[in-house]
Amino acid sequence: MAEHAPRRCCLGWDFSTQQVKVVAVDAELNVFYEESVHFDRDLPEFGTQGGVHVHKDGLTVTSPVLMWVQALDIILEKMKASGFDFSQVLALSGAGQQHGSIYWKAGAQQALTSLSPDLRLHQQLQDCFSISDCPVWMDSSTTAQCRQLEAAVGGAQALSCLTGSRAYERFTGNQIAKIYQQNPEAYSHTERISLVSSFAASLFLGSYSPIDYSDGSGMNLLQIQDKVWSQTCLGACAPHLEEKLGPPVPSCSVVGAISSYYVQRYGFPPGCKVVAFTGDNPASLAGMRLEEGDIAVSLGTSDTLFLWLQEPMPALEGHIFCNPVDSQHYMALLCFKNGSLMREKIRDESLSRSWSDFSKALQSTEMGNGGNLGFYFDVMEITPEIIGRHRFNTENHKVAAFPGDVEVRALIEGQFMAKRIHAEGLGYRVMSKTKILATGGASHNRDILQVLADVFGAPVYVIDTANSACVGCAYRAFHGLAGGTDVPFSEVVKLAPNPRLAATPSPGASQVYEALLPHYAKLEQRILSQTRGPPE
């Protein structure tokens, strides 16, 4: 995709589970170039499925670190072959799949600082890693290490208050602890441990890039209030860990200029800046341009909530991270497993397998559903930990079934009331300026979005998020260039395309749901106390 006129730009990278992707965004914040390398398709020699290796125990999941390096080689060569003008790149930043960790062998820093432009990266870095297959976010093999870490700090809630989350198997501190316990020799030969994000930034810097506050919050190691490593957590995971991690930095920091390797081999300008890379979820928050009080709802196979928080209240559910675009604030993530598949099931069972009938059911039933409330969890839910279908009529009696249209509204109202209750449990509050950004498959259904607007009492907008992590990182690169912490991110991205208004709260909605929400929360607690396993 050769450009005829020079076009100053920033690059946004995404080292995700299944591919490496890049976008170029110009000064008017238009995306004008994109390229990707898909691991399974383009690098079959690594034998990955979905970008990973699932081990025989079914719990251990890893990715080959050299596959990521080689993918960067391929994508840069593709850009060069297409005529991409690297000389116009002012800065770059990027994202990595969260929680994954890379172990640089003693002496790797020397290899990074002395890269030869005549050779590809993977040829020069193949002996630089003490662990060749790195644990990634899909790994769930560290339950023992999670319990050890929680015990060291005084329990799950204490760890959450300190680091933003209770101990999770995929979180990096627990993964490091497992490697130290099971492979102490490889650990002792490691001079630096990177997250996927800071690893990718290191490739561009030609030296070790620091971990940023936001992605660092997904490790169970960073004190999210003070933004320093927790000595108790470090000590519980492995010895000499602080020196292997290096000090964390604000997410909008310029961590250095690009390595001369890229200047000589591809024609990047020597002054091209590298802005700290972050995690893919924080990068998506930047790509969706959330502001204070906003909430993003991704309505997919599982439903995810992104919240902008000022005063977080860490809990045993959800995750609180340092905010990637405002280091004084926070973001939270809440995941709900029973998303679109549950909506499709209820559609198929209650109606004629048609979304138009689903919409009609929502249109023909009143807000609050006449007091008929439902909880629908065909797989064990994460938020809260409940399984089964639980229906309550107006008198609060459990019932076996609802009429079809009542069932549909009970499902959608229940899904959105649960999201609001659990968001508020982490410290979120709907403000007068709150916007809800809806993405994912169900965001195309206006009647579902109307219920979302009514339950939250805020307008709902839809936004194209096909490349939100990449685009968010290009925006973050512009933010870093403009001065980072000294300049509001919203000022830097004001030219970006605006989301489209899809629904506003119906008259009377706030009264209906302000009364229903506490009642729904009590019913949830009642179910929790009665069932911790499969229902009868």
Disulfide bonds with the S-S distance in Angstrom:
none
